[in-house]
Structure formats: C-alpha cells, structure tokens
C-alpha cells in the first residue's frame, strides 16, 4: 500500500494523538490503521479516497465540503453519533446501501468502541 503525503500525514497525526489520549481511545489508533488508507483525521487533508474524519461525531453524513459522496451517503439523513458510527462500522453496506466505501466493516465490538473513542478524542 502506498500512502502518499496525505497518508503519511494521517499516520503522523494518529501517532501524535495516541500519545496524548486516554487508554481506551489510544487503543483506537491501532484500529484506525484499517481506515488510514482512505481517511485522515486532520481538518485539512487534501484529496484522499475517503473524506476526513476530523470532528465526525455530531456531523451529518455526506457533509465534508468538496468531497464527492455517493448519493446514498448524501441523502442518508444520518448524523454521526456513537450509535450510528457503531452500526455503520459494523456493516457499512447494511446501514447505507449503495455507499461507495469498499470496506467490509469492523467485526469486533471492542475494536469499534476503541475506534469511536479515538475519533471522539481527535482535535476539533
């Protein structure tokens, strides 16, 4: 896998956050590695395959300016909270059929919890 500059920036940001996070959220940095090929958690990440996950908790799905979301995601009506993130991360295609994310999901509930804790602690 080649990351490019944006991917390297995502990796560095995740590593820096892990050092400053509570234990539960720090465990999420390892799970976030599954996401890093396509997503970053910094506010301004440039073009990546997926949208930035910066400040995702409380944000409406399909709302990062300039990102070309699928119509399914744009019109899903989802506002990302812990519950919707957990369900989506478990089975993205079931929660938003016809979304463009080519990711099967995070099967283990404890991994999803750690990832969500990590995303909640990311700087705003």
Secondary structure by P-SEA (a helix, b strand, c coil): ccccaaaaaaaaaaaaaaacccaaaaaacccccccccccccccccccccccccccccccccccccccccccccccccccccaaaaaaaaaccccccccccccccccccaaaaaaaaaaaaaccc
